[in-house]
């Protein structure tokens, strides 16, 4: 399985708090724990040529992990279209935290993907609401994060194919924090935690979820459908 972890890599360059928490970048931290499962992982960032997502790179990518926040508008539309097409063809996509507002996620969802938010060191409890789902393998009933950015409903997304996690925050809000979709042949997993000023991606349970999510969205070996005008499969004789 070939995985690409994509990240803006902007906060790490401008915010010393983020640089201290993630000295190799958020993409580096995620890539490092994915490699523990002997997954082939590379990284790509916004300021690389074609954002590191050339046609050749995407052609070889089974799963794309996407983290973005402050520079969604800088992602070129032609690259978004390229990623969108690959998802329809079967490439898996894992969308993390504030990438809910990325061009690619909004394009795939067809909605604003807007929400409420508050950055105030809220305690978060992520409840597993579908314990039968493979993404929850190795978890208990919930995950506790002592400090995270709050995201609250209403989250303007289509009804998920499967709702995996529901978050509660100490301010009283709740949020659909883990949701899956299918678009074309591609599977999509949105997972909420991961604000840049918290060490969330070092949490072993969060790492387990992302590892499981990457495996779950990975392409299945299924035939590509035939489209367009075709000849009849059965022989037709004139009466």
N, CA, C and O of each residue as an XYZ file, in Angstrom:
956
protein
N       0.844     -1.196      0.000
C       0.000      0.000      0.000
C       0.883      1.251      0.000
O       1.782      1.389      0.829
N       0.618      2.138     -0.920
C       1.364      3.385     -1.048
C       0.518      4.540     -0.487
O      -0.572      4.819     -0.987
N       1.031      5.201      0.550
C       0.305      6.283      1.216
C       1.079      7.586      1.075
O       2.297      7.614      1.251
N       0.369      8.663      0.757
C       0.952     10.006      0.741
C       0.261     10.828      1.827
O      -0.967     10.913      1.860
N       1.051     11.430      2.711
C       0.524     12.326      3.739
C       0.763     13.750      3.276
O       1.905     14.187      3.129
N      -0.337     14.477      3.044
C      -0.245     15.857      2.533
C      -0.553     16.842      3.657
O      -1.466     16.630      4.455
N       0.218     17.910      3.703
C       0.056     18.936      4.742
C       0.456     20.292      4.178
O       1.379     20.392      3.369
N      -0.239     21.323      4.606
C       0.154     22.673      4.193
C       1.583     22.996      4.609
O       2.342     23.593      3.845
N       1.945     22.594      5.835
C       3.274     22.887      6.393
C       3.515     24.387      6.502
O       4.618     24.866      6.238
N       2.491     25.118      6.888
C       2.623     26.568      7.064
C       2.729     26.943      8.544
O       3.583     27.746      8.920
N       1.866     26.364      9.383
C       1.923     26.675     10.818
C       3.295     26.342     11.399
O       3.815     27.069     12.245
N       3.875     25.233     10.935
C       5.165     24.806     11.449
C       6.266     25.822     11.141
O       7.270     25.880     11.850
N       6.081     26.621     10.088
C       7.082     27.608      9.677
C       6.881     28.959     10.353
O       7.820     29.748     10.457
N       5.649     29.230     10.817
C       5.343     30.565     11.329
C       5.005     30.608     12.809
O       5.072     31.674     13.420
N       4.644     29.480     13.397
C       4.223     29.438     14.795
C       5.213     28.583     15.587
O       5.271     27.370     15.391
N       5.996     29.203     16.483
C       7.002     28.432     17.225
C       6.398     27.353     18.120
O       7.059     26.356     18.405
N       5.168     27.530     18.563
C       4.506     26.510     19.374
C       4.313     25.244     18.554
O       4.598     24.138     19.014
N       3.825     25.425     17.335
C       3.600     24.286     16.444
C       4.929     23.646     16.050
O       5.046     22.421     16.016
N       5.924     24.471     15.753
C       7.236     23.956     15.370
C       7.853     23.137     16.493
O       8.545     22.151     16.235
N       7.610     23.534     17.736
C       8.148     22.804     18.880
C       7.447     21.458     19.055
O       8.087     20.455     19.371
N       6.124     21.441     18.847
C       5.360     20.197     19.002
C       5.652     19.239     17.856
O       5.816     18.036     18.060
N       5.716     19.794     16.636
C       5.904     18.962     15.441
C       7.151     19.414     14.676
O       7.030     20.039     13.622
N       8.336     19.108     15.187
C       9.566     19.573     14.523
C       9.750     19.024     13.112
O      10.439     19.640     12.299
N       9.149     17.880     12.808
C       9.200     17.324     11.452
C       7.930     17.646     10.667
O       7.690     17.082      9.600
N       7.129     18.549     11.200
C       5.860     18.890     10.576
C       4.782     17.893     10.964
O       5.079     16.759     11.338
N       3.529     18.321     10.875
C       2.415     17.414     11.157
C       2.472     16.224     10.211
O       2.198     15.092     10.609
N       2.829     16.483      8.957
C       2.931     15.391      7.988
C       4.010     14.385      8.384
O       3.845     13.180      8.196
N       5.122     14.892      8.936
C       6.184     14.008      9.373
C       5.772     13.137     10.539
O       6.093     11.950     10.580
N       5.053     13.731     11.498
C       4.589     12.971     12.665
C       3.633     11.864     12.245
O       3.728     10.738     12.733
N       2.715     12.183     11.341
C       1.753     11.176     10.876
C       2.455     10.094     10.072
O       2.183      8.907     10.248
N       3.355     10.504      9.192
C       4.090      9.525      8.384
C       4.883      8.571      9.268
O       4.959      7.376      8.982
N       5.478      9.099     10.351
C       6.308      8.267     11.217
C       5.517      7.139     11.872
O       5.989      6.003     11.926
N       4.309      7.443     12.374
C       3.585      6.353     13.026
C       2.917      5.419     12.009
O       2.678      4.252     12.318
N       2.619      5.905     10.822
C       2.098      5.000      9.795
C       3.163      3.995      9.370
O       2.846      2.846      9.063
N       4.414      4.419      9.352
C       5.508      3.534      8.955
C       5.696      2.389      9.945
O       6.285      1.364      9.600
N       5.198      2.553     11.180
C       5.294      1.486     12.168
C       4.551      0.233     11.709
O       4.892     -0.875     12.123
N       3.541      0.401     10.859
C       2.769     -0.726     10.340
C       3.306     -1.216      8.997
O       2.608     -1.897      8.246
N       4.549     -0.860      8.713
C       5.214     -1.280      7.478
C       4.440     -0.838      6.235
O       4.361     -1.555      5.237
N       3.878      0.357      6.328
C       3.197      0.970      5.196
C       4.204      1.857      4.456
O       4.979      2.573      5.090
N       4.194      1.814      3.143
C       5.062      2.686      2.350
C       4.481      4.097      2.373
O       3.397      4.332      1.838
N       5.198      5.034      2.989
C       4.675      6.378      3.193
C       5.632      7.426      2.646
O       6.839      7.362      2.884
N       5.088      8.390      1.912
C       5.825      9.581      1.519
C       4.987     10.790      1.925
O       3.820     10.651      2.291
N       5.586     11.967      1.859
C       4.873     13.184      2.227
C       4.893     14.184      1.081
O       5.736     14.118      0.186
N       3.939     15.115      1.131
C       3.859     16.191      0.143
C       3.326     17.427      0.842
O       2.526     17.316      1.771
N       3.757     18.600      0.410
C       3.335     19.839      1.053
C       2.928     20.890      0.019
O       3.226     20.778     -1.170
N       2.249     21.894      0.513
C       1.642     22.917     -0.335
C       2.635     23.625     -1.246
O       2.336     23.879     -2.413
N       3.813     23.946     -0.719
C       4.749     24.790     -1.469
C       5.620     24.023     -2.450
O       6.453     24.624     -3.129
N       5.448     22.706     -2.539
C       6.153     21.949     -3.563
C       5.503     22.193     -4.926
O       4.358     22.636     -5.009
N       6.242     21.903     -5.976
C       5.675     22.011     -7.319
C       4.446     21.118     -7.428
O       4.484     19.943     -7.062
N       3.356     21.688     -7.937
C       2.076     20.993     -8.056
C       1.622     20.443     -6.696
O       0.926     19.431     -6.614
N       2.041     21.143     -5.636
C       1.727     20.762     -4.245
C       2.191     19.340     -3.924
O       1.662     18.700     -3.015
N       3.166     18.858     -4.660
C       3.668     17.513     -4.437
C       2.748     16.420     -4.945
O       3.005     15.235     -4.731
N       1.676     16.814     -5.620
C       0.667     15.852     -6.077
C       0.616     15.838     -7.602
O      -0.392     16.197     -8.209
N       1.710     15.420     -8.196
C       1.759     15.318     -9.647
C       0.884     14.155    -10.113
O       0.463     13.324     -9.308
N       0.620     14.107    -11.391
C      -0.166     13.001    -11.938
C       0.510     11.666    -11.661
O      -0.160     10.680    -11.354
N       1.828     11.632    -11.768
C       2.570     10.389    -11.540
C       2.474      9.957    -10.079
O       2.287      8.776     -9.788
N       2.604     10.919     -9.157
C       2.502     10.598     -7.728
C       1.126     10.040     -7.405
O       1.012      9.001     -6.754
N       0.081     10.722     -7.855
C      -1.281     10.288     -7.541
C      -1.618      8.955     -8.200
O      -2.364      8.152     -7.640
N      -1.078      8.726     -9.370
C      -1.334      7.457    -10.060
C      -0.844      6.280     -9.233
O      -1.420      5.193     -9.291
N       0.216      6.492     -8.464
C       0.809      5.427     -7.662
C       0.296      5.423     -6.219
O       0.704      4.580     -5.420
N      -0.590      6.355     -5.885
C      -1.058      6.500     -4.504
C      -2.319      5.680     -4.255
O      -3.307      5.807     -4.978
N      -2.275      4.841     -3.229
C      -3.456      4.082     -2.818
C      -4.319      4.878     -1.851
O      -5.547      4.848     -1.934
N      -3.666      5.593     -0.929
C      -4.378      6.385      0.077
C      -3.696      7.734      0.234
O      -2.474      7.811      0.358
N      -4.498      8.802      0.228
C      -4.014     10.159      0.462
C      -4.576     10.650      1.790
O      -5.790     10.654      1.998
N      -3.681     11.066      2.690
C      -4.078     11.643      3.979
C      -3.899     13.150      3.866
O      -2.840     13.617      3.448
N      -4.943     13.933      4.242
C      -4.933     15.383      3.968
C      -5.140     16.184      5.245
O      -6.135     16.006      5.949
N      -4.174     17.084      5.540
C      -4.305     18.032      6.654
C      -4.113     19.433      6.109
O      -3.097     19.723      5.477
N      -5.080     20.303      6.351
C      -4.978     21.688      5.914
C      -5.723     22.601      6.869
O      -6.571     22.146      7.637
N      -5.409     23.896      6.824
C      -6.081     24.843      7.716
C      -6.105     26.261      7.171
O      -7.161     26.759      6.782
N      -4.958     26.912      7.140
C      -4.959     28.351      6.873
C      -4.786     28.711      5.400
O      -4.903     29.881      5.035
N      -4.513     27.735      4.559
C      -4.202     28.054      3.160
C      -5.032     27.224      2.182
O      -4.555     26.873      1.103
N      -6.269     26.912      2.559
C      -7.119     26.132      1.648
C      -7.218     26.776      0.271
O      -7.180     26.087     -0.748
N      -7.348     28.119      0.245
C      -7.559     28.815     -1.026
C      -6.341     28.774     -1.940
O      -6.454     29.036     -3.137
N      -5.172     28.445     -1.381
C      -3.959     28.407     -2.193
C      -3.792     27.095     -2.956
O      -2.917     26.977     -3.814
N      -4.621     26.125     -2.647
C      -4.547     24.856     -3.368
C      -5.157     25.068     -4.756
O      -6.309     25.485     -4.875
N      -4.386     24.781     -5.794
C      -4.844     25.047     -7.156
C      -6.017     24.145     -7.530
O      -6.045     22.958     -7.203
N      -6.975     24.738     -8.220
C      -8.176     23.995     -8.606
C      -7.845     22.791     -9.486
O      -8.509     21.759     -9.394
N      -6.830     22.912    -10.332
C      -6.473     21.798    -11.214
C      -5.947     20.606    -10.413
O      -6.123     19.457    -10.817
N      -5.302     20.883     -9.280
C      -4.821     19.800     -8.418
C      -5.993     19.174     -7.679
O      -6.042     17.957     -7.498
N      -6.936     20.008     -7.254
C      -8.149     19.494     -6.604
C      -8.893     18.564     -7.555
O      -9.331     17.484     -7.160
N      -9.031     18.982     -8.793
C      -9.715     18.159     -9.785
C      -8.971     16.842    -10.008
O      -9.587     15.792    -10.191
N      -7.666     16.912     -9.989
C      -6.841     15.713    -10.175
C      -7.051     14.726     -9.023
O      -7.197     13.525     -9.248
N      -7.066     15.239     -7.787
C      -7.300     14.383     -6.623
C      -8.725     13.829     -6.647
O      -8.947     12.655     -6.349
N      -9.675     14.672     -7.001
C     -11.080     14.257     -7.074
C     -11.250     13.088     -8.031
O     -11.940     12.117     -7.720
N     -10.624     13.184     -9.190
C     -10.737     12.118    -10.177
C     -10.141     10.816     -9.662
O     -10.687      9.741     -9.907
N      -9.020     10.911     -8.947
C      -8.392      9.714     -8.414
C      -9.257      9.058     -7.331
O      -9.297      7.832     -7.223
N      -9.946      9.875     -6.534
C     -10.867      9.297     -5.542
C     -11.985      8.538     -6.254
O     -12.325      7.422     -5.862
N     -12.553      9.136     -7.291
C     -13.613      8.455     -8.038
C     -13.113      7.152     -8.644
O     -13.879      6.202     -8.802
N     -11.829      7.106     -8.983
C     -11.238      5.903     -9.568
C     -10.906      4.839     -8.526
O     -10.641      3.688     -8.872
N     -10.920      5.234     -7.227
C     -10.686      4.238     -6.187
C      -9.655      4.587     -5.144
O      -9.513      3.841     -4.174
N      -8.923      5.682     -5.286
C      -7.956      6.069     -4.266
C      -8.663      6.427     -2.970
O      -9.654      7.157     -2.992
N      -8.173      5.928     -1.839
C      -8.756      6.265     -0.551
C      -8.324      7.644     -0.094
O      -7.241      8.107     -0.453
N      -9.170      8.315      0.705
C      -8.871      9.648      1.208
C      -9.214      9.730      2.691
O     -10.347      9.462      3.091
N      -8.221     10.105      3.509
C      -8.429     10.352      4.938
C      -8.287     11.851      5.162
O      -7.225     12.421      4.909
N      -9.347     12.487      5.633
C      -9.399     13.940      5.818
C      -9.348     14.234      7.310
O     -10.195     13.757      8.066
N      -8.352     15.023      7.746
C      -8.119     15.244      9.161
C      -8.411     16.672      9.601
O      -8.049     17.641      8.933
N      -9.074     16.768     10.744
C      -9.314     18.019     11.470
C      -9.837     19.137     10.567
O     -10.907     19.004      9.972
N      -9.081     20.246     10.461
C      -9.569     21.421      9.744
C      -9.564     21.255      8.232
O      -9.950     22.175      7.511
N      -9.140     20.115      7.747
C      -9.279     19.824      6.316
C     -10.736     19.600      5.937
O     -11.041     19.367      4.767
N     -11.645     19.669      6.919
C     -13.080     19.672      6.589
C     -13.411     20.826      5.661
O     -14.388     20.769      4.914
N     -12.595     21.882      5.707
C     -12.850     23.075      4.894
C     -11.983     23.101      3.640
O     -11.960     24.105      2.928
N     -11.275     22.019      3.363
C     -10.433     21.960      2.170
C     -11.294     21.919      0.915
O     -12.445     21.483      0.949
N     -10.729     22.371     -0.175
C     -11.458     22.356     -1.443
C     -11.868     20.945     -1.833
O     -12.978     20.731     -2.320
N     -10.971     19.974     -1.621
C     -11.273     18.623     -2.070
C     -12.409     18.016     -1.253
O     -13.273     17.345     -1.818
N     -12.431     18.233      0.066
C     -13.499     17.653      0.879
C     -14.836     18.300      0.540
O     -15.846     17.606      0.425
N     -14.852     19.625      0.378
C     -16.107     20.306      0.030
C     -16.612     19.876     -1.341
O     -17.817     19.751     -1.554
N     -15.698     19.654     -2.256
C     -16.101     19.204     -3.593
C     -16.726     17.812     -3.515
O     -17.739     17.548     -4.163
N     -16.132     16.934     -2.734
C     -16.654     15.576     -2.601
C     -17.974     15.540     -1.838
O     -18.830     14.702     -2.120
N     -18.146     16.442     -0.874
C     -19.363     16.463     -0.068
C     -20.502     17.234     -0.745
O     -21.672     16.894     -0.568
N     -20.163     18.267     -1.515
C     -21.194     19.071     -2.163
C     -21.926     20.006     -1.213
O     -23.026     20.466     -1.520
N     -21.319     20.295     -0.051
C     -21.920     21.195      0.945
C     -20.856     22.177      1.423
O     -19.710     22.113      0.979
N     -21.232     23.096      2.337
C     -20.262     24.075      2.831
C     -19.246     23.464      3.790
O     -18.127     23.964      3.909
N     -19.629     22.379      4.480
C     -18.779     21.717      5.479
C     -18.418     22.661      6.626
O     -17.377     22.493      7.262
N     -19.271     23.651      6.893
C     -19.034     24.627      7.959
C     -19.447     24.047      9.314
O     -20.117     23.017      9.386
N     -19.030     24.734     10.393
C     -19.259     24.221     11.744
C     -19.014     25.335     12.756
O     -18.605     26.437     12.389
N     -19.270     25.040     14.048
C     -18.885     25.935     15.145
C     -17.499     25.519     15.633
O     -17.119     24.355     15.502
N     -16.730     26.478     16.204
C     -15.430     26.121     16.762
C     -15.066     27.053     17.901
O     -15.565     28.175     17.996
N     -14.176     26.561     18.773
C     -13.677     27.364     19.895
C     -12.317     26.788     20.303
O     -12.175     25.580     20.495
N     -11.341     27.653     20.429
C     -10.001     27.229     20.839
C      -9.787     27.650     22.286
O      -9.382     28.781     22.555
N     -10.063     26.729     23.226
C     -10.028     27.092     24.645
C      -9.644     25.916     25.544
O     -10.123     25.817     26.674
N      -8.789     25.034     25.052
C      -8.291     23.903     25.852
C      -9.413     23.018     26.379
O      -9.353     22.543     27.513
N     -10.428     22.797     25.562
C     -11.550     21.962     25.984
C     -11.140     20.493     26.104
O     -10.348     19.991     25.307
N     -11.688     19.819     27.107
C     -11.577     18.367     27.177
C     -12.540     17.768     26.159
O     -13.668     18.237     26.006
N     -12.083     16.724     25.462
C     -12.916     16.067     24.461
C     -13.014     14.581     24.768
O     -12.016     13.934     25.085
N     -14.216     14.053     24.673
C     -14.408     12.605     24.763
C     -15.028     12.130     23.459
O     -16.153     12.498     23.119
N     -14.279     11.305     22.733
C     -14.766     10.758     21.469
C     -15.393      9.393     21.743
O     -14.693      8.432     22.064
N     -16.697      9.319     21.617
C     -17.420      8.075     21.847
C     -17.427      7.231     20.576
O     -17.691      7.735     19.484
N     -17.137      5.959     20.731
C     -17.250      5.009     19.626
C     -18.731      4.644     19.493
O     -19.289      3.979     20.365
N     -19.359      5.076     18.407
C     -20.788      4.812     18.228
C     -21.063      3.676     17.243
O     -22.212      3.284     17.041
N     -19.995      3.151     16.632
C     -20.130      1.967     15.781
C     -18.984      1.016     16.099
O     -18.021      0.928     15.337
N     -19.081      0.295     17.231
C     -17.970     -0.576     17.652
C     -17.716     -1.762     16.731
O     -16.704     -2.447     16.876
N     -18.623     -2.017     15.781
C     -18.421     -3.117     14.844
C     -17.557     -2.712     13.652
O     -17.132     -3.567     12.876
N     -17.294     -1.408     13.504
C     -16.571     -0.935     12.324
C     -15.075     -1.212     12.452
O     -14.516     -1.047     13.537
N     -14.410     -1.632     11.364
C     -12.968     -1.915     11.412
C     -12.112     -0.735     11.865
O     -11.027     -0.946     12.408
N     -12.564      0.483     11.661
C     -11.782      1.646     12.070
C     -11.644      1.722     13.589
O     -10.722      2.370     14.085
N     -12.533      1.078     14.333
C     -12.486      1.130     15.795
C     -11.697     -0.025     16.411
O     -11.641     -0.141     17.635
N     -11.097     -0.866     15.603
C     -10.364     -2.026     16.119
C      -9.254     -1.585     17.070
O      -8.461     -0.702     16.743
N      -9.204     -2.202     18.238
C      -8.172     -1.894     19.217
C      -8.523     -0.786     20.181
O      -7.695     -0.417     21.014
N      -9.739     -0.237     20.096
C     -10.165      0.861     20.965
C     -11.112      0.374     22.051
O     -11.681     -0.713     21.951
N     -11.275      1.186     23.089
C     -12.303      0.960     24.082
C     -13.579      1.668     23.676
O     -13.816      1.894     22.489
N     -14.409      2.024     24.661
C     -15.681      2.680     24.371
C     -15.508      4.129     23.945
O     -16.359      4.678     23.245
N     -14.412      4.751     24.363
C     -14.190      6.162     24.030
C     -12.706      6.491     24.134
O     -11.914      5.739     24.701
N     -12.361      7.647     23.562
C     -11.016      8.219     23.660
C     -11.140      9.563     24.354
O     -12.027     10.353     24.028
N     -10.250      9.831     25.319
C     -10.256     11.120     26.013
C      -9.037     11.937     25.597
O      -7.906     11.457     25.658
N      -9.280     13.178     25.174
C      -8.222     14.144     24.904
C      -8.391     15.282     25.903
O      -9.427     15.947     25.915
N      -7.396     15.508     26.729
C      -7.536     16.489     27.806
C      -7.635     17.917     27.281
O      -8.282     18.765     27.895
N      -6.988     18.181     26.135
C      -7.059     19.517     25.547
C      -7.165     19.398     24.029
O      -6.328     18.760     23.391
N      -8.184     20.005     23.462
C      -8.348     20.057     22.009
C      -9.189     21.268     21.637
O      -9.865     21.853     22.483
N      -9.139     21.635     20.362
C     -10.024     22.666     19.839
C     -11.424     22.093     19.729
O     -11.602     20.958     19.286
N     -12.415     22.870     20.130
C     -13.799     22.414     20.050
C     -14.353     22.620     18.660
O     -14.221     23.698     18.082
N     -14.975     21.582     18.124
C     -15.820     21.679     16.938
C     -17.225     21.285     17.380
O     -17.402     20.298     18.093
N     -18.232     22.065     16.951
C     -19.596     21.789     17.379
C     -20.580     21.765     16.233
O     -20.352     22.358     15.178
N     -21.679     21.069     16.459
C     -22.764     21.023     15.483
C     -23.485     22.371     15.412
O     -23.573     23.073     16.419
N     -23.993     22.734     14.257
C     -24.243     21.836     13.159
C     -23.035     21.768     12.236
O     -22.455     22.793     11.879
N     -22.661     20.549     11.854
C     -21.606     20.292     10.887
C     -22.308     20.074      9.552
O     -23.046     19.103      9.386
N     -22.078     20.981      8.597
C     -22.828     20.958      7.341
C     -22.206     19.979      6.352
O     -21.539     20.368      5.393
N     -22.447     18.696      6.618
C     -22.013     17.617      5.731
C     -23.229     16.765      5.386
O     -24.221     16.792      6.113
N     -23.171     16.010      4.290
C     -24.252     15.070      4.022
C     -24.311     14.015      5.127
O     -23.321     13.782      5.820
N     -25.465     13.384      5.290
C     -25.570     12.291      6.254
C     -24.506     11.249      5.930
O     -24.453     10.764      4.800
N     -23.656     10.893      6.895
C     -22.583      9.934      6.615
C     -23.115      8.559      6.215
O     -24.191      8.151      6.652
N     -22.361      7.856      5.391
C     -22.687      6.455      5.133
C     -22.603      5.674      6.431
O     -23.440      4.816      6.711
N     -21.570      5.986      7.230
C     -21.390      5.364      8.540
C     -20.856      6.429      9.496
O     -19.899      7.132      9.170
N     -21.466      6.551     10.667
C     -20.977      7.447     11.711
C     -20.201      6.593     12.708
O     -20.759      5.667     13.297
N     -18.927      6.895     12.898
C     -18.043      6.057     13.702
C     -17.799      6.651     15.084
O     -17.798      5.929     16.081
N     -17.590      7.978     15.147
C     -17.298      8.649     16.410
C     -18.204      9.861     16.597
O     -18.529     10.570     15.645
N     -18.605     10.082     17.851
C     -19.359     11.271     18.243
C     -18.633     11.909     19.418
O     -18.437     11.267     20.450
N     -18.230     13.171     19.269
C     -17.480     13.859     20.319
C     -18.378     14.664     21.243
O     -19.378     15.250     20.830
N     -17.980     14.670     22.517
C     -18.564     15.568     23.517
C     -17.453     16.464     24.026
O     -16.340     16.001     24.273
N     -17.757     17.767     24.187
C     -16.803     18.722     24.739
C     -17.332     19.281     26.046
O     -18.542     19.353     26.257
N     -16.416     19.677     26.925
C     -16.835     20.113     28.255
C     -17.661     21.391     28.231
O     -18.307     21.719     29.226
N     -17.655     22.113     27.134
C     -18.526     23.280     27.013
C     -19.962     22.910     26.701
O     -20.841     23.771     26.696
N     -20.211     21.616     26.438
C     -21.564     21.136     26.197
C     -21.852     20.763     24.757
O     -22.906     20.198     24.466
N     -20.933     21.069     23.846
C     -21.179     20.780     22.435
C     -20.925     19.303     22.113
O     -20.204     18.602     22.822
N     -21.544     18.861     21.021
C     -21.264     17.542     20.462
C     -20.908     17.720     18.994
O     -21.200     18.750     18.387
N     -20.262     16.681     18.430
C     -19.813     16.802     17.044
C     -19.631     15.424     16.433
O     -19.123     14.509     17.081
N     -20.054     15.280     15.169
C     -19.831     14.030     14.429
C     -18.373     13.985     13.974
O     -18.018     14.532     12.930
N     -17.540     13.327     14.772
C     -16.095     13.416     14.611
C     -15.466     12.331     13.755
O     -14.285     12.419     13.422
N     -16.217     11.325     13.398
C     -15.678     10.280     12.533
C     -16.758      9.802     11.599
O     -17.737      9.201     12.041
N     -16.600     10.057     10.305
C     -17.650      9.742      9.337
C     -17.041      9.182      8.065
O     -15.959      9.595      7.648
N     -17.742      8.242      7.452
C     -17.254      7.650      6.208
C     -18.224      7.902      5.066
O     -19.428      8.073      5.260
N     -17.655      7.920      3.873
C     -18.419      8.115      2.641
C     -17.793      7.287      1.533
O     -16.642      6.860      1.623
N     -18.569      7.073      0.497
C     -18.032      6.503     -0.739
C     -18.421      7.410     -1.886
O     -19.575      7.821     -2.011
N     -17.441      7.716     -2.722
C     -17.673      8.509     -3.920
C     -17.029      7.769     -5.085
O     -15.813      7.580     -5.110
N     -17.850      7.349     -6.055
C     -17.323      6.506     -7.114
C     -16.811      5.211     -6.507
O     -17.522      4.560     -5.741
N     -15.586      4.832     -6.841
C     -14.974      3.638     -6.253
C     -14.153      3.951     -5.012
O     -13.621      3.045     -4.371
N     -14.049      5.242     -4.668
C     -13.188      5.647     -3.565
C     -13.909      5.765     -2.239
O     -15.067      6.178     -2.182
N     -13.210      5.397     -1.163
C     -13.742      5.532      0.193
C     -13.069      6.706      0.898
O     -11.882      6.970      0.706
N     -13.858      7.406      1.721
C     -13.409      8.620      2.411
C     -13.678      8.465      3.895
O     -14.749      8.003      4.289
N     -12.708      8.851      4.728
C     -12.872      8.857      6.176
C     -12.499     10.232      6.700
O     -11.356     10.663      6.550
N     -13.466     10.934      7.322
C     -13.179     12.208      7.984
C     -13.007     11.945      9.469
O     -13.847     11.290     10.086
N     -11.904     12.460     10.057
C     -11.625     12.284     11.486
C     -11.214     13.623     12.076
O     -10.249     14.235     11.618
N     -11.939     14.080     13.089
C     -11.858     15.448     13.586
C     -10.605     15.866     14.348
O     -10.076     16.935     14.044
N     -10.080     15.095     15.330
C      -8.999     15.606     16.185
C      -7.745     15.995     15.404
O      -7.486     15.475     14.319
N      -6.959     16.938     15.990
C      -5.671     17.247     15.384
C      -5.347     18.715     15.222
O      -4.674     19.090     14.262
N      -5.817     19.581     16.158
C      -5.451     21.001     16.073
C      -3.938     21.146     16.236
O      -3.306     20.437     17.020
N      -3.383     22.079     15.476
C      -1.925     22.154     15.346
C      -1.191     22.508     16.643
O      -0.015     22.166     16.777
N      -1.832     23.173     17.596
C      -1.132     23.579     18.824
C      -1.255     22.561     19.949
O      -0.868     22.844     21.083
N      -1.786     21.384     19.652
C      -1.877     20.308     20.637
C      -1.152     19.067     20.096
O      -1.140     18.843     18.886
N      -0.553     18.265     20.972
C       0.205     17.085     20.520
C      -0.686     15.877     20.245
O      -0.325     14.748     20.577
N      -1.826     16.107     19.650
C      -2.838     15.064     19.465
C      -2.326     13.878     18.660
O      -2.690     12.738     18.945
N      -1.488     14.128     17.660
C      -1.062     13.034     16.788
C       0.018     12.148     17.415
O       0.502     11.215     16.775
N       0.399     12.439     18.672
C       1.258     11.527     19.420
C       0.449     10.600     20.315
O       0.997      9.669     20.906
N      -0.850     10.851     20.415
C      -1.730      9.991     21.213
C      -1.887      8.639     20.525
O      -2.267      8.578     19.356
N      -1.597      7.557     21.245
C      -1.584      6.227     20.640
C      -2.956      5.806     20.124
O      -3.045      5.127     19.100
N      -4.021      6.195     20.811
C      -5.357      5.819     20.351
C      -5.735      6.569     19.086
O      -6.375      6.010     18.196
N      -5.341      7.836     19.003
C      -5.581      8.612     17.784
C      -4.783      8.001     16.635
O      -5.282      7.904     15.514
N      -3.558      7.593     16.909
C      -2.751      6.930     15.889
C      -3.410      5.635     15.420
O      -3.398      5.321     14.230
N      -3.985      4.888     16.361
C      -4.672      3.646     15.998
C      -5.822      3.916     15.041
O      -5.997      3.202     14.054
N      -6.604      4.948     15.335
C      -7.729      5.287     14.462
C      -7.252      5.623     13.055
O      -7.821      5.144     12.074
N      -6.213      6.441     12.951
C      -5.732      6.854     11.628
C      -5.138      5.661     10.879
O      -5.350      5.518      9.675
N      -4.398      4.810     11.584
C      -3.872      3.596     10.937
C      -5.021      2.730     10.415
O      -4.995      2.262      9.277
N      -6.020      2.528     11.260
C      -7.176      1.730     10.841
C      -7.907      2.383      9.681
O      -8.357      1.707      8.756
N      -8.023      3.725      9.738
C      -8.709      4.448      8.673
C      -8.001      4.326      7.345
O      -8.636      4.144      6.306
N      -6.672      4.426      7.380
C      -5.883      4.272      6.149
C      -6.113      2.893      5.540
O      -6.292      2.764      4.329
N      -6.106      1.878      6.376
C      -6.317      0.517      5.872
C      -7.734      0.357      5.318
O      -7.937     -0.293      4.293
N      -8.712      0.958      6.005
C     -10.104      0.786      5.586
C     -10.400      1.457      4.241
O     -11.143      0.913      3.424
N      -9.818      2.638      4.015
C     -10.107      3.349      2.755
C      -9.259      2.843      1.590
O      -9.489      3.236      0.447
N      -8.289      1.983      1.862
C      -7.419      1.511      0.789
C      -8.234      0.821     -0.297
O      -9.245      0.184     -0.001
N      -7.807      0.941     -1.545
C      -8.617      0.443     -2.665
C      -8.846     -1.064     -2.617
O      -7.959     -1.830     -2.240
N     -10.028     -1.467     -2.997
C     -10.336     -2.887     -3.152
C     -10.027     -3.300     -4.585
O     -10.102     -2.496     -5.514
N      -9.682     -4.565     -4.739
C      -9.383     -5.080     -6.088
C     -10.685     -5.480     -6.769
O     -11.058     -6.653     -6.790
N     -11.357     -4.503     -7.315
C     -12.630     -4.746     -7.989
C     -12.523     -4.290     -9.440
O     -11.738     -3.391     -9.742
N     -13.292     -4.888    -10.340
C     -13.207     -4.512    -11.751
C     -13.722     -3.099    -11.989
O     -14.614     -2.620    -11.289
N     -13.149     -2.449    -12.978
C     -13.610     -1.124    -13.365
C     -14.833     -1.261    -14.265
O     -14.765     -1.968    -15.271
N     -15.945     -0.611    -13.940
C     -17.153     -0.743    -14.761
C     -16.931     -0.217    -16.184
O     -16.072      0.632    -16.420
N     -17.711     -0.734    -17.110
C     -17.717     -0.241    -18.482
C     -18.842      0.762    -18.637
O     -19.976      0.500    -18.236
N     -18.531      1.907    -19.216
C     -19.540      2.943    -19.420
C     -19.718      3.217    -20.915
O     -18.907      2.786    -21.735
N     -20.769      3.925    -21.251
C     -20.988      4.319    -22.630
C     -21.770      3.283    -23.426
O     -22.326      2.336    -22.869
N     -21.800      3.477    -24.720
C     -22.555      2.596    -25.615
C     -21.875      1.237    -25.728
O     -20.670      1.151    -25.964
N     -22.669      0.166    -25.555
C     -22.112     -1.192    -25.622
C     -23.014     -2.084    -26.469
O     -24.190     -1.787    -26.682
N     -22.434     -3.184    -26.948
C     -23.206     -4.176    -27.674
C     -23.910     -5.102    -26.687
O     -23.457     -5.256    -25.553
N     -24.982     -5.701    -27.096
C     -25.729     -6.617    -26.242
C     -24.874     -7.825    -25.884
O     -24.138     -8.344    -26.723
N     -24.975     -8.266    -24.645
C     -24.257     -9.450    -24.208
C     -24.893    -10.720    -24.771
O     -24.202    -11.674    -25.131
N     -26.207    -10.709    -24.835
C     -26.922    -11.883    -25.343
C     -27.190    -11.682    -26.830
O     -27.430    -10.559    -27.274
N     -27.150    -12.762    -27.594
C     -27.418    -12.664    -29.026
C     -28.894    -12.385    -29.229
O     -29.749    -13.048    -28.641
N     -29.182    -11.422    -30.047
C     -30.557    -11.038    -30.323
C     -30.886    -11.457    -31.760
O     -30.172    -11.092    -32.694
N     -31.953    -12.213    -31.931
C     -32.378    -12.634    -33.269
C     -33.668    -11.936    -33.622
O     -34.514    -11.683    -32.764
N     -33.807    -11.629    -34.886
C     -35.023    -10.968    -35.332
C     -36.177    -11.966    -35.366
O     -35.995    -13.117    -35.763
N     -37.343    -11.531    -34.956
C     -38.548    -12.394    -34.983
C     -39.211    -12.288    -36.346
O     -40.235    -12.928    -36.586
